[in-house]
Amino acid sequence: MRWQRARRSSNVEDRRGLGGGGRLPGGGRGLGLTGIIIVVVIALVMGKNPLELLALLDGGGPSSSAQQSPRQAAPRDPNDPAIAFIEAVLGDTEDTWSEIFRASGATYVPAKLVVFEGGVTTACGYASSAVGPFYCPGDQQVYIDLQFFRELETRFRAAGDFAQAYVIAHEVGHHIQTLTGVSQRVNDARRRGEELKGDGGLLVRQELQADCYAGVWAHSAQRRLDMLEPGDLEEALNAATAIGDDRLQQQSQGRVVPDSFSHGTSAQRVRWFKRGFEQGAVGACDTFQAARL
């Protein structure tokens, strides 16, 4: 991946080294990493937001966590290759979506991306690294612990810089959904008590649309910067396959439960990323009207 060709974003904040990462607010009494993972699994089965449940375990909600005094990020090395890579990928998503929004007469407001380690407090509550990369609509920020990229390579066997770029672009896709009102419509359905999980459910459709948006970005990056090298596309498809609901459920519990799907199967995630990449158009990503996912 020729990521050095991309403009580096100034919207990346490095919070590593601040201390206290990996604990719940208030000390995280009674919960280690294993406990946190169990809580996350329970939350997903219940159709709840893992961030909210983890925050509630501390005796507060998302709002109380978000009101904690902010801490200043430690100075970082501007030549850190990991941060430079993230800045380049985020910068190119900004250029892609600015172009797309401008073509429709709108202005793109970029998301910020926070790099952390262990755990982080957000407007959506406290999150452990066990949650994985995520986007918080409350503060319109993407959060990533770089340890996930190492797990992507070792645990999920999806190595490569373009696999990592796919993950970032997917989370930015959720930011697009916030800006366009898609996330609000899904949240409204949640408040009405509608069932969101399951194969073909709203959560799956929302996640697959973010995959498709990641493909739209990849199409734009290739068209504008000739960014992809041989094997890059396969890296992204390997990552999409590795984190499909069916693959993860089979690995963790030895069986597949479609009624609890929240992100889509491996085949669906691959299909929608490829659809966005091949067509390069936002209109190709309407998963909510699609009869076949």
N, C-alpha and C positions, 0 to 999 in steps of 0.2 A: 504494500500500500504506500503510495507516494504522498503521505500525509504532510510532508514538509512543504508541499506546494500551497497548502491552505493558509488562509489568514488566521492568525492566532487571536482568539477571543480574549477580551479583558474581563469577562464575566465569570472567571473561575476563582474560587476562594479555597485556599488550602488550610484546613483546620487540623491537620495532623500535628502531633506533638504538643497539643494543648493540655494533655493529661486528663485523667478521669474517663477516657474512652473505655467502653466495655462494661460500664456499670449503669444501673438504672438510677434515675434521680432519687436522692434520699438514701443512696447506698446500695440499692438493689438487694435488700435483705432477703435471703432464701432463694434467690434465683442466680444460678450460674449460667454459662453458655448453653448447657443442655436444657436447663429449665426454660430459657428464653426460646429455644428452638421448639420445645413442646408447646409453649404458649402460641407461637406463630402458627404451628400446624393446627391447633385447636381453633384459632381464629379463622383460618381459611376454611376449615370444615363447617364452621358456624356461619360462614358468609360475612364475617366481620372484618374490619380494617385492623390488621395486626398492630399498626402503630397506635391506634386508639386503645386497644386492649392492653398493650404494654404500658401505656401512659396511665391508664386507670389502676393498674396494679401498684402504682406509686401513690395512690390516694388522690390523684388529681386527674384532670382531663387534658385535652389538647391545649385548651386556652391557658391553663395554669402552667403547663410546661413551656409554652411559648413566651410567657411573661418573665422568665428568668433573665437575669442581667446578661447581656451578650458579653462574650469574652473576645479579646482581640486575637486574631490569628497570628501565629508566629511568623516572622519573616521567612520567606522561602527562597530557595535557589532558583533564579529565573532560567537557569539552564537545566533544571531537573527534566530529564527526558520523558518521564511519566506524565508530568504536568504539561510539558510542551505538547505532547501527543493529544492530551485531553483538550487543551486550548485550541489546537488545530482542528480537531473534529468538531468541537462546539462552534468554533468560528465559521466553519463551512456550513454547518446546519443553519447558522444565522444568515449567511449569505443566500442559501437556498430558499429559506422560508421568507426572507425579506423580498426576494424576487417574486415568489409566488403570491404573497400578499399584495405586493405593489401592482401586480397584473390584474388583481380583482378590485383595485381601488382602496385597499386597506393598508394599514401600517403594522408591521410585525414588531412586537415587543419581546425581546429575547428573554429566555429563562436564564437564571444564574445556575451555576453548577458548583456544589460544595464537595470537596474531597475530605473525608474524615477517616478516622480509624477507631474501631471498637464500638462506638455509639455516638449518637448525635441528637440534639434537641431541635425540633422543627416546629413550625406552626401546626403540624398534624400530630404532634406528640413526640415522645422519645422513641428512637428506633435503634435497635442493636444492629450490628453488621450482619447478624444472622438473617435479617429481613432481605438482604440483597439490595442491589440498586433500586431506587424508587424516586418517584416524582411527588412532591407535595403541592397540591393546588392552593393551599392556604397561603404559602409564601412564594409560589411559582418558582420553585427551585428543584433542581435535580441533585440527588445525594448518592455518592458512590464511595465505598471503601475499596481501595485498590486491591485488597486481599481477594475480592470477588474475581478479579481478572486472573489471579493465580489459581483460584478454584475452578474457573472456567476451563483452564488448561489441564489441571491435574485431575480434578474430580469429574468434570463433565467431558473431558477430552475434546474440547473445542478450542484449540490453540489458534493464535494468530492475531495480528493487530486489527484486521478488518472484523474479526469476531467481536473484539472489544468496541470497535466503532459502531457496530450494529446495536450493541447494548445501549450506548449513549444515544444514538439516533432514535431508538425505540422510546426511551424516556422523554426525549424532546418531543416525540410524537404525542405523548400525554399532555405536554404543554400546549401543543396545537389544539388539542381537544378542549382544554380549558379556555383558550382564547376564542374558539368558535362555538362554545356553548354545549358541546357534546357531553362533557363531564357533568355539567349541571343537570342535563336531562337524565343522565343515569342516576345521579344522586336524588333527583326528584322521584324517580321510580323506586329507589330504595326506601325513601321516606313514606311512600304510599304503601309499602309492605310488599311490593312485587318481588318475586323470586328472581334473583339476578344470576345465580350460578347455574351450572349445568351446560351440557353441550348445546350450543345455540343460544345460550342466555346472554343478557346484556353485557355482563362482565367479559365474557369470551369475545363478543363482538367488539367491545371497546379495546381489548388487548390486541386483537388481530388487526384492527384499524391502525394502531400504533406501529405494528409490524409493517404494514403496508406503507405508512408514512416514512418509516426507516428506509424502505426500498425506494421511495420517491427521492429521498435525499441522496442515496447512493447513485441513482440515475443522474441526478443533477451534478454530483461531484465528478462523475465520469465524463459527462458531456462538457463541463466547463474546464476541468483541470486534468483530464485523463489520469485520474487518481488511482484506478485499480490496476493491479499487477496480476499476472497469471496465478490462479489459486485463491485470490481474494474472495470472489463470490462464493466459492465452496466453503471458505472459513465462516462466512455469515450464515450459510445454510446449515452448516454443522452445529453452530451455536443455537439456531432456531430449533433444530431437531432435538438437541440435548436438553432444552428446557421446556419441551412440550408437556402438558399435563399428564398424558398417558405414559410417557417415558418416565417422568419423575415418580408417578404413583406406582408403576411397576417396580421401579428400583427400591422405593422406600417401604412399600407394603405388600409387594408381590401380587397385586391385582389392580385393575383399572376400574375406577368408579366415575363414569361420565356425569352423573348427577352432581358431582362436586367440582367439575371443571371450572376454572376461573380464567385461564389464559388461552386455551385451545390446544388441540393435539399437535404433535410434532409435524404431521403432514399439513395441517391447517396453517401453522405458523410459517412453514416453508412456502406454501402456496401464496399467502398474502404478501410476504416479503417479495417474492418473485414477481407478483402482479404489479406491485408498486415500482419495482426496478425496471421491469420490461416496458411498462406504459408511461412511467414518469409523470403521472397526472393525479392530482388529488381526487378527481372525480372517479378514478378507478378504485378508490378505497372506501366506498360506502358499504361497509360490512353490515350496517344495520338494516339495509334493504335487500341484502343478498339472500337468495333462497338456498344457496349451497355455500357453506363455509369451507 
